[in-house]
Amino acid sequence: MKKINILLAIFILTNLAFSQGTAGSLFLGINPGAKSSGMGEANIAIANDSYATYYNPAGLVNLSQKEFSFMHTSYLPNLVDDMSYDFLAFAMPLGEGQAIGGHFTYLNLGDQNATDINNVDLGTFSSYMYALNMSYAKAINDNSSWGINGKYFFQELAVVDNYDASSSNFAIDVSYFKHNAFNNPNLNLGIILANIGPGVTFEDGEEDPLPTRLGLGSSLKLMDGKGLAALDINYDINDSVMGTNIGFQYEVSDGIFLRAGMVNDAGDLSYSTLGFGLKRDSIGFDLSYVMADDFDPHAEMLKFSIIGSF
């Protein structure tokens, strides 16, 4: 009888915190970085920094220096007040058109109370998830490259008495990046097939598929390079639904950026984003904010990230 109450808490956490669907391990689909978040999370065909380890590893060949980045946010503050998400990444060129990188993500779902069928308090349990990702990219020619991610991830949903709802698994991503698309030097294209791997099984024995996604992206420089528009189309393979990300960035002054975007999350949720960026020499700071109605768990979410090169 204990399991009923614990599983109910897990169901609330994993289905209200993320989009509804048949797949498990949905935290793998949390888009990191205040820069991309300010642009509606459209980044597949931009991928010119260490966040490419998530959005499109093929874009790592765009880097000319070693780079690190870090992002923190109180995740879904309109839903709960103790959930947080952190992202730490690095990337470095290897020469001869090759690059490597990686990132670590950690989602803290906070503490929950466990009770039995008679509402007797069994104490509290903590829930968290993390993923460790390694990336490799190689140029095909002067205008195109391919990339691959290998990731290991672990989910601890509940440990109460003899009940242990935890699981670990692995997955891969494969991607492609194209400069000078259709002979337009301002147009880039990108594609990624993300989260390919075996399903996830917890103690109940039921297997949930990974959130496998096909993403197509484009980006276009405008206004003599001061403007940047981006569009991503993401197709959820398990649920056969499509989402879109649209973003725009404008450099108002040297190293000062304003951003705006729109997210349509596979038809379930839609919200707008705003962003601000400041880059000075080898370090940059970015901030993004989600504008949504009160019924959207993403509402008022603020992301802060820092990025540095050396």
N, C-alpha and C positions, 0 to 999 in steps of 0.2 A: 504494500500500500504506500510505502514511502516514495516509491518510484513515480507514482502518479503525480504527486505534488512537485517533485523535482523536475520531472519532464515537462510539466506545465510551465514552470519558470523558464526552462530552456526554450520552450516553444515561443513564449512571449519575447524573450531576448532576441532570438535569431530570426523571427518573422516580423516583428515590429521594427527592429533596428535596421533591417535591410529590406530590399524589395521582395515581394512575394514571389514564389517560384518553386520549381521542383528540385533545384540544385542545392547542395550543401556547400559549406566553406565559403559563404558569400563575402566574408571579410577580404578575400583575395581581390574583390572588385572595388575596394575603396580607393578612389583616385587620390594620390598624394600631391603635395606641392601647392603653395598658395599662388604661385605664378599661373599654373595651368587652371587652378580652381577659379581664379579671377576671370579667366577666359572660358568659362563654362565647361571646364575639364576637357577641352579639345586640344590634344597635344600629339596625336599619332604622327602627323606630318610636320611637326616642329622639332621635337626630340633632339635638341641641341645642347643639353646639359645632362647632369648626372641623373635626373629624373627619367631619362631615356631608358634606364634599367627597368622601369615599370612600363612606360607607355609604348616604347618601340626600341628594343636593344640595338637594332640595325643603325639607329641614329647616333650611336656612341662614336662612330668614326668621324662625326662632325666636330668632336672636341679636339682642341690643340694643346690643352694643358690638363694636368691632374685636377680633379675637382671633387669636392665633398658637398653634401647638403643635409639639412635637418629640418623636419617639420613637426609641429605639435598642434593638436587641436583638442578641445573638449568636444567629443564626437556626439552629434545629435542632442544638443543641450535642450531642445524643446521636448525631448522624450524622457530623458533621465539626467541626473546631475552628477553622476560619478563614472561616466564612460569617457575614456580618452583614447586617442590614437597617436602613435608616434612613428616617424619614418626617418631612417638614417641611410644615406647612400654615398657611394664613392664611384669614381670612374677615372680611367687613365688611358691615353693613347699608347700603343706599343710600337708605332712606326710601321712602315710598309702597309698602310691601310688597315691596321688592326687596332682593336681596343678591347679592354675588359672593364668590368664594373660589377657592382653588386649592391644589394640593399637589404636592410632588416626592418621589418614592420612589427609593431606590437599593438594589439587592441586589448584594452582593459575594459571588460564589461561590468566591473564593479562587484559589489557584494549583494547576495540575495539571501532571504530567509527560507529555510526548509522546514516543512511541517508534515506530519503524517495525516492519514485520512480523518483522524479525530481532532485535527488542528493543534496537535501537541507540537511545541517548538522543538526542532531537532538541531537548532543552531544556524549558523550562516555558512555559506560557501562562496568562494570566489570563482569567477569565470574569466578566462583570458585566451587569446589566440596570438600566435606569432608565425612569421614566415622568414626564412633565410634564402636569399636569391643570389645566384651568380650569373653574370652575363658575359657574352662574347660577341664581337662584331667583326666583320671583314668586308672590305671594299670589293665589289665586283669589277668596277671600272671607275672612272672619274666622277660619274654621276649617280651611281647606285651601290647599295650594300645590303648584306643580309645579317641577321643577328639571331641569337638563341639565348633563352633563359633556362636555367635549371633551378628548381625551388623545392625546398623541404619546408613543410609547415606542420604545426602542432596546435591542437585545440583542447583546452581543458574547460569543459562546460560545467562540470559539477563533480565533487568528491565528497560524499556524505556517507559515513559508516562504511559499509561494504559496497556501496554503489559508486562506480567510477565511470563517468561519462567523458572519456578523453579519447583522442585519436590522433595519429600522425600519418602523413602521406607525402607524396611527391608529385610534381607536375613539371611540364615544360611549356615554353612559349617559343614560337618561331615568327620571324618578322622580316620585312623588306622596307627599304627607304629609297626614294627616287628624287634626285635634284633635277632641275631643268626639264620638268615634265612637259611633254608636247612642244619641246623646243622653246619653252617660256622660262627664262632664267629666274623669274620671280615665283614660279609655281613648284611646289613640292608635293609629293604623294607618299603615303605610307600604308602598310597593311600589317596586321598582326593576328595570329591565331593563338589565343591565350588559354592557359589552364587545360592542357591536354594531359590526361592521366587517369588512373583507376579511381573508382568511387570511394567515398569515405564511409566507414562503418564504425558505429559506437557499440556499446554493450548490448543494445537491443537486437543487433544483428542485421538491421535493415541498412541497405547500401544507398547512399545519396550520391548522385553524379556530381562531378566538379562543375563550377560555373564556366563552362567552355564558351568562349566568345570569339567571334570574327569581327575585327575592327578595320574599317577603311577610313583613311584621313586625307585631307588636303589642306594646304596652307598657301596663302598668296600675299606677297609683299605689295603694299600700296603706298601712295603719296611719297614717292622717291625714297622708299625704305622706312619711313617713319611710322607707317601703319602696317598692321599684320592681321589678316583675317584667317580664321581656321574653322573647318567643319569636320567632325567625326561622325561616322555612322557605325553603330555597334549592334550586331545581331547575336542575341542569346540563343545558342544552338539547342539547348535543352528545352526551352519554353517557346521557341519559335516566335520571339518578339523582338522588335527593333527599337533602339533608342538613338537619340541624336544629341550632339554637343556642338554648340555654335559659340565662337568667341571672337573678340576684337581687341587689339592692343594698339595704343598710340603713344609714341614717345614725344611728350610735350616739351621736353628740354633734354639736354645731354644727360642720359642716365636716369631720367625720371619718366615713369610709365603709368598710364591709366588704362584700366582693363574693364571689360564688361562681357557677359556671356549669358547663355540660356541652356539649361539642361532639361531634356525630356527623357526621364529614366524608364526606358522600355515601356512607355505608355502609362505607367502607374503614377508617377509623380513628375511635376514640372516646376522648376524654380529658376530664378534669375540670380546672377552673381555679379559682384563688383570687385575690383582689385586695384592695388597700388603697388608699384615697385620702385626701388631705389638701388642703383648700381654705382659703386664708386671703386675704381681701380679693380682689385681682385676679389671684392666681396659685394654681395647683394642681399637686400632684404625685401621680402614680399609679404603682402597682407591681402586676404580675400574675405568676403562677407557674403552670406547667402540670404537673399530676400525671398521669403515664401510665406504662405498664409499660416495661421496658427495651427492648422491640422497637419501640417507637414513636419515630420521630425527633423528635417534639415534646417528649419527656420532659425535664423540668427546665429548660425554656425560661423565661427571666426577661425581662420587658419593663419598661422604665422610660420614663415620658413626663412632660413638663411642658407646662402650658397657661397662657396668660396673656391677660388682656383689658385694654384701655385705651381 
